[in-house]
Amino acid sequence: MSFFDDDEPDEPTRVTRPARPRRAATATRAPAGGPPGPELARRRQAVLLGGLAIVLILLIIGVNSCLDSRHDRSLKDYNREVSSIVESSDKQVSGQLFDVLEGGGAANDLQVAVNQVRLVAEEDVKRAKGLDVPGDMEAAHRNLELVLNLRAEGVRKIADALPTALSTQAGANDALRNVAGEMQGFLASDVVYSQRVAPLIKENLDDAGIRDQRIAQSQFLPSLGWLDPGQVAQRLNPDAANGTETPSGIVAPGLHGHGLVSVAVGDVTLQPGEVVNRIAASQARTFDVTFANQGENDEQNVRVTVKVTGAGKPISVSKTVNQTKAGTNATVPVTLNSTPPTGRAVTIEVAVVPVPGEKKTDNNKQTYTALFTP
């Protein structure tokens, strides 16, 4: 056969290689470019849910902490506001009211002065009504409003009664008794505050774990002697009081009254007149007042007053002696509620308030000039 007998060229020989076996896809690894496997997806979901739970817990803790902090602040703010209102009631209303009543003067002038005090008392009521009251303090606040309303109402009624109480009219004694009756309202306000308002505020602060707050105390009525119509009459209108009926009955016959004997401050016995009495400020708080019962009768609820004026804010305090014996002396310590200013001359007025039936009163009080030294 000739070399050229076959017209078609020979084809190259093909070599066939065996195919590589594919790796089986595992359950935990997803093929490239495909969705994750079920197990990996579950793990990712668990991690995501756990993270969300932690964030939620932290948010809840943060919100609760903020709420607790805001609640504590609201309790503290309420307590501070109440303290401010009560301080105004005691100093601006009670202090001024009884200074006016004890100071004397024309009936119309006294009524105007007491009406000015009434405006302050009514403003205290408005301030209390405008407070932002935490829910815990609602019971305390109801009682606080009662306290302030009793005081404002009492001041108003006293102002209305003064023109008649200070007159020589036939109804003067009835008006004086009405004034004494309003003092019962002031006493009731003190009781409500001390037994309901202050304890409830403290209880709520304690329940919240707040221990660093001062709970204001309050005393509106300066002495129980103002509850006695006889003593009220002696202070406001002695002419109407002499010989009139008191809670203990008709004034006993015979002489009544007291005379001031001496006043000592520390180791200094005060001298009246133009003498300047020098008193160490460290001893300036307590005045030992000695007076004599110069009448023929024992006397009840005798009130002694001390006033310091002429420099700084006037200081006025009083103390009541339950009983004095006829013909004997009595000494009562009267303590000031603040320290007098030093280095400036002041006037000190000490008085024993006339008792029912007392006709001679020019020896009941004395005025001294003093200088309190550091």
Order of alpha helices (4+ residues) and beta strands (2+ residues): alpha-alpha-alpha-alpha-alpha-alpha-alpha-alpha-beta-beta-beta-beta-beta-beta-beta-beta-beta-beta-beta
